[in-house]
Amino acid sequence: MGVAENDDIRIEFDGKKCIHARRCVLGLPKVFDTSAKGQWMFPDHAAATDIAKVVESCPSGALKYQAKKLDISESVQPINTAKLWENGPVEYRGRLEIAGQEKMNRAVICRCGKSKNKPFCDNSHIDAFQATGEVAPKADADKFADDRGGEVKLNPVKNGPLMVSGNLEVVSGSGRRIACGEKFAMCRCGASKNKPFCDGSHKEIGFEAD
C-alpha cells in the first residue's frame, strides 16, 4: 500500500488492484508522476478537490483518498453499473460488496479467467482474450425500476460464475444499456458463448477459481 499526504488530503494506492488505466497520470500528471523514482504521488501539486475528482475516475479502486479539511468524500453514482471493456474486464461502479473484500465503489473484475488476482483483473486478458464490449441489448433491457441504486453483492462461485445480486444495469463499452435486473450470473471463465453472461461453459473447460 502506497500513501502520500499533506495537510489537505491523504492518497492511498493499492498496487495489486492497479491495471494501469492511466486516468491518474493523464488527469493530474504533476500529482501522479510515474517517472519519479520512489514516491510518485505528490498531493502538494494540485488542489484537494481536483485530486479527489481524478482519484474517483480510477476504475479499479486502486486509488482512494481521505480529505482532511474539506467536507468531501467519494461520491457514488446513483445507478449501479457493470460496464464491458472491449476484449477486457467488467468495470463495476456502485455500492459494491465483494465477497472477502472491503466495501468498494469501484472495481474491475476479471472475465477472461486468467487473472492471478481473481476476482480482480490483472491485465492477463491482454493478447489472450477476445470479447466484444458492444453486446446486443436484451429484449427487456428498457424495462427497469426507477431505483437502480443500493448495495450490489458480487459473489464469485468456486469454479463457476460471478453471481451478482442487487439493482444493476449492464452497459456496453459505449454506454448502451444491455440489461437491467437484480440477479445476474456473469461469466468469469472466459469461455461463455453468451458473454458477458454465464452459459455453463466453465464446467466443460474445467475452470478452477476460488
C-alpha positions as CSV (number, residue, x, y, z in Angstrom):
1,M,0.0,0.0,0.0
2,G,1.5,3.3,-1.0
3,V,0.5,6.5,0.8
4,A,1.1,10.2,0.2
5,E,-0.5,13.1,2.1
6,N,-0.4,16.7,3.1
7,D,-2.5,18.9,5.3
8,D,-5.4,18.7,3.0
9,I,-5.7,15.1,1.6
10,R,-4.4,11.6,2.0
11,I,-4.0,9.4,-1.1
12,E,-3.7,5.6,-0.8
13,F,-2.6,3.3,-3.6
14,D,-3.1,-0.5,-3.8
15,G,-0.8,-1.7,-6.5
16,K,-2.4,-5.2,-6.6
17,K,-5.6,-3.7,-8.0
18,C,-4.0,-1.3,-10.4
19,I,-4.4,-2.2,-14.1
20,H,-2.7,0.9,-15.5
21,A,-5.8,2.6,-16.9
22,R,-3.8,5.8,-16.5
23,R,-6.7,8.0,-15.5
24,C,-4.5,9.4,-12.8
25,V,-1.4,10.2,-14.8
26,L,-3.4,11.7,-17.6
27,G,-5.7,13.7,-15.3
28,L,-3.0,15.2,-13.0
29,P,0.5,14.3,-14.3
30,K,2.2,16.5,-11.8
31,V,0.5,14.8,-8.9
32,F,0.8,11.2,-10.2
33,D,4.3,11.2,-11.7
34,T,5.3,7.6,-12.6
35,S,8.6,8.8,-14.0
36,A,9.7,9.8,-10.4
37,K,11.9,7.4,-8.5
38,G,10.5,6.2,-5.3
39,Q,7.5,8.2,-4.2
40,W,5.4,9.0,-7.3
41,M,2.3,10.8,-5.7
42,F,2.7,14.5,-4.9
43,P,-0.5,15.9,-3.4
44,D,1.1,19.4,-3.0
45,H,0.9,19.9,-6.7
46,A,-2.9,20.3,-7.0
47,A,-5.9,21.2,-5.0
48,A,-7.5,18.5,-2.9
49,T,-10.8,18.8,-4.8
50,D,-9.0,18.2,-8.1
51,I,-7.1,15.2,-6.7
52,A,-10.4,13.8,-5.4
53,K,-12.0,14.0,-8.8
54,V,-9.2,12.3,-10.5
55,V,-8.9,9.5,-7.9
56,E,-12.6,8.8,-8.3
57,S,-12.0,8.3,-12.1
58,C,-9.7,5.3,-11.3
59,P,-11.8,2.4,-12.4
60,S,-10.1,-0.3,-10.4
61,G,-10.3,1.3,-7.0
62,A,-6.6,1.1,-6.7
63,L,-6.6,4.8,-5.7
64,K,-8.5,6.1,-2.7
65,Y,-8.5,9.4,-0.8
66,Q,-9.4,10.9,2.5
67,A,-10.0,14.7,2.7
68,K,-8.7,16.3,5.9
69,K,-10.1,19.8,5.9
70,L,-12.8,19.9,3.2
71,D,-16.1,18.2,3.7
72,I,-15.8,15.9,0.7
73,S,-15.9,12.2,0.3
74,E,-16.1,9.8,-2.6
75,S,-19.4,10.1,-4.5
76,V,-21.4,7.0,-5.5
77,Q,-23.2,7.2,-8.8
78,P,-27.0,6.8,-8.3
79,I,-27.2,3.9,-10.8
80,N,-25.2,0.8,-10.3
81,T,-23.4,-0.3,-13.5
82,A,-21.4,-3.1,-14.9
83,K,-19.5,-1.8,-18.0
84,L,-18.0,-4.1,-20.5
85,W,-14.5,-3.4,-21.7
86,E,-13.6,-4.4,-25.2
87,N,-11.6,-7.6,-25.0
88,G,-11.2,-7.0,-21.3
89,P,-12.8,-7.0,-17.9
90,V,-16.0,-5.6,-16.5
91,E,-15.9,-2.3,-14.6
92,Y,-18.4,-2.2,-11.7
93,R,-19.5,1.0,-10.1
94,G,-21.9,1.4,-7.2
95,R,-22.1,0.3,-3.6
96,L,-20.2,-2.9,-4.1
97,E,-19.9,-5.7,-1.6
98,I,-17.4,-8.2,-3.0
99,A,-17.1,-11.5,-1.0
100,G,-14.0,-11.5,1.1
101,Q,-13.2,-7.8,0.3
102,E,-13.8,-4.5,1.9
103,K,-16.7,-2.4,0.6
104,M,-15.9,-0.6,-2.6
105,N,-17.4,1.9,-5.0
106,R,-15.2,0.9,-8.0
107,A,-13.8,-2.4,-9.1
108,V,-12.6,-4.0,-12.3
109,I,-13.4,-7.7,-12.3
110,C,-11.7,-10.4,-14.5
111,R,-13.8,-12.1,-17.1
112,C,-11.1,-13.8,-19.1
113,G,-10.4,-16.5,-16.5
114,K,-6.7,-15.9,-16.4
115,S,-6.1,-13.3,-13.7
116,K,-3.8,-14.3,-10.9
117,N,-5.6,-11.8,-8.7
118,K,-9.2,-13.0,-9.0
119,P,-11.8,-11.7,-8.7
120,F,-9.9,-8.6,-9.8
121,C,-8.4,-8.0,-13.3
122,D,-4.6,-8.0,-13.5
123,N,-4.4,-7.4,-17.3
124,S,-3.9,-11.1,-18.1
125,H,-6.5,-10.6,-20.8
126,I,-4.1,-8.6,-23.0
127,D,-3.2,-10.5,-26.2
128,A,-5.1,-13.6,-24.8
129,F,-8.8,-12.8,-24.7
130,Q,-11.4,-11.6,-27.1
131,A,-14.9,-10.5,-26.1
132,T,-16.8,-7.6,-27.5
133,G,-17.8,-4.7,-25.3
134,E,-20.8,-4.0,-27.7
135,V,-23.2,-6.8,-26.9
136,A,-26.7,-6.6,-28.3
137,P,-29.3,-5.4,-25.8
138,K,-31.6,-8.0,-24.2
139,A,-35.3,-7.7,-25.3
140,D,-36.3,-6.4,-22.0
141,A,-33.4,-4.0,-21.5
142,D,-35.6,-1.0,-21.3
143,K,-37.8,-2.4,-18.6
144,F,-36.2,-1.2,-15.4
145,A,-37.1,0.0,-11.9
146,D,-36.8,3.7,-11.1
147,D,-34.4,2.8,-8.3
148,R,-31.3,1.3,-9.7
149,G,-29.1,2.1,-6.7
150,G,-28.4,0.5,-3.4
151,E,-26.0,-2.3,-2.5
152,V,-24.7,-4.8,-5.0
153,K,-23.3,-8.1,-3.9
154,L,-20.6,-9.8,-6.0
155,N,-20.1,-13.4,-5.0
156,P,-17.6,-15.5,-7.0
157,V,-18.8,-19.1,-7.1
158,K,-15.9,-21.6,-6.7
159,N,-15.0,-22.9,-10.2
160,G,-18.0,-21.0,-11.5
161,P,-19.5,-17.7,-12.4
162,L,-19.7,-14.4,-10.6
163,M,-23.2,-14.2,-9.0
164,V,-24.4,-10.6,-8.8
165,S,-27.4,-9.6,-6.7
166,G,-28.9,-6.1,-6.3
167,N,-30.0,-3.4,-8.7
168,L,-27.7,-3.4,-11.7
169,E,-27.5,-2.0,-15.2
170,V,-25.2,-3.9,-17.6
171,V,-23.9,-1.4,-20.2
172,S,-21.7,-1.7,-23.3
173,G,-18.3,0.0,-23.6
174,S,-20.1,2.9,-25.4
175,G,-22.7,3.2,-22.6
176,R,-25.7,1.5,-24.2
177,R,-27.9,-0.4,-21.9
178,I,-27.6,-4.2,-22.4
179,A,-29.7,-5.5,-19.4
180,C,-31.3,-4.4,-16.2
181,G,-32.1,-6.6,-13.3
182,E,-31.5,-7.7,-9.7
183,K,-29.8,-11.1,-10.4
184,F,-27.1,-12.0,-12.9
185,A,-24.7,-14.9,-13.4
186,M,-21.7,-13.3,-15.0
187,C,-19.1,-15.3,-16.9
188,R,-15.6,-15.3,-15.4
189,C,-14.0,-18.3,-17.1
190,G,-13.8,-16.6,-20.5
191,A,-15.4,-19.4,-22.4
192,S,-19.1,-18.5,-22.4
193,K,-20.8,-18.2,-25.8
194,N,-23.2,-15.7,-24.2
195,K,-20.7,-13.2,-22.8
196,P,-20.9,-11.4,-20.5
197,F,-23.3,-13.8,-19.0
198,C,-22.6,-17.4,-17.9
199,D,-23.8,-20.3,-20.0
200,G,-22.2,-23.1,-18.1
201,S,-19.1,-23.4,-20.2
202,H,-16.9,-23.3,-17.0
203,K,-18.0,-26.9,-16.4
204,E,-16.9,-28.0,-19.9
205,I,-13.4,-26.4,-19.8
206,G,-12.7,-27.4,-16.1
207,F,-12.4,-23.8,-14.9
208,E,-10.8,-23.6,-11.5
209,A,-11.0,-20.5,-9.3
210,D,-12.0,-19.7,-5.7
